[in-house]
Amino acid sequence: METRSSLQHLVRDKLGKAKFVVVSNREPYMHRYKGKQIEWVVPVSGLVTALDPITSATGGSWIAYGSGDADQAVVDHKARVRVPPDNPSYTLRRIWLTQKQVEGYYYGFANEALWPLCHLAFTRPIFNSDHWKIYHEVNQIFADAVAEEIQDQPAVIFIQDYHFALLPKMIKERAPQAVIAQFWHIPWPNREAFQICPWGEELLEGMLGNDLLGFHIPYHSNNFLETVDRTLESKVDREHFSITKGGHETLVRAFPISVDFKAITNEASSAAMKTEIVELKKALGLENVPYIGLGVDRVDYTKGILERLEAVERFLEQNPQYVQKMTFLQIASPSRTHIDQYKATNDEIKTLVDKINTRFKKGSWKPILYLREYYPQKALRAFYRMAHFCVVSSLHDGMNLVAKEFVASRPDEDGVLILSQFTGAARELSEALFINPYAVDEFAQTIHQAIEMPAQERKKRMATLRHVIREANIYTWAWNVIHELARLKPEAGKGSQK
Ligand code: ADQ
């Protein structure tokens, strides 16, 4: 089982003198004003947990868009600040973007074109050439910053996600000595679906600037190989999962991302957690509800929240004996609210919740509690811990960390995971109950099965699920990436000459 310290050892051993640079849209530390004071926060994400120790161990840099309202107040003249703020060990280099750039690159091309293009959720991508131009421009801004950070030192650049498809090639041209890797956190679609993108070739060429390209599961890697094979002149080697174009080789690998199992388990086992659960149940009027179902998501049309609520409705229709006995708690944090499709999804969810609650409510009980809020991680653990079953019903999802967080939060080895077969997580979590979120009757029957599952079977399934996540935790993910990167010999600075 990999840990924070085994990962740090590996990094020191394998990456040697190479400078480690992470590039992501979201920054690992954000500064903001609280009254006249400045405070710093860590935006919640497994990524910071995994990449913070690596960047610290190498004294590297992290380059990201500075989105905090006090970010500018704490940096030096080169937009740099040392982090973690309470124990500085590496440099955060902030990139300033105008409102127009954020709208074109982040909300526009990344989230209105690439996000729906890569998720098969039947939402039509919007291909706007102004957005595309700005996406290109912003990728160039990041490329300039990377080049400035590394100068001509040996370096390993680890780029995150679909905000930077063009960046790898731009860096390769500026800094051929650097080893470049990218992790694509969302699915890669099949080649037919990808063909509709008007700038497909440029995107693929950009990504082939990578020496290593990671997806969550082999299926996405295969889709990528097929897409390239169909679109670009190149040599695609399916046996070794590699693509060679213009004499440069890109290895394509699957690295299933995960959670910090130990930290979550420890927190979920603490005495404070018991108190937190009692208080939350009291505040929400759930003390006397025998069964609690749970969903935790960003409000996003890919997460299948509407399909889930319809299944809860069908379940109550078919099992009236559970009226007043089961409450479904949907926790949903607002997300990308500038985008019309997200506003529409949000409105549809609210309307459906009202409809179902009006139909079934009895006395002070209602079947669905919709909490449209962002909760701190500690509260989320308490929700996971109090649920009899947790539903992840994504229409399509690269991995889905909620499924893994739920499992890590159950040291009591209880609770049932209902999981969409269209998530990356479904490949590993074989003891979950699987659903097709589009098939409402079967989905409702699965909720019934979860509620009535005997304690012994619940325990057996959860123990197996926990074993899987304990071994394949977030450090294992980072360990595997670093191990593969180390084989590309960054110390020798031969990344581009393999
Ligand atoms: P996301 O689409 O954001 O990530 P997911 O993996 O489910 O999806 O992670 C969501 C995170 O947000 C979880 O850590 C969860 O706890 C948190 N969260 C959700 N609702 C919350 C709330 N109301 N309050 C507080 N926190 C909340 C993308 C891909 C995924 C992939 C990840 C990581 O779409 O497929 O698993 O990246 O690679």
Residues whose N, C-alpha, C, O or C-beta is under 5 A from the ligand:
A	BS01	ADQ	H185 I257 V296 D297 R298 I331 A332 S333 E373 Y374 Y375 D397 G398 M399 N400 L401 V402
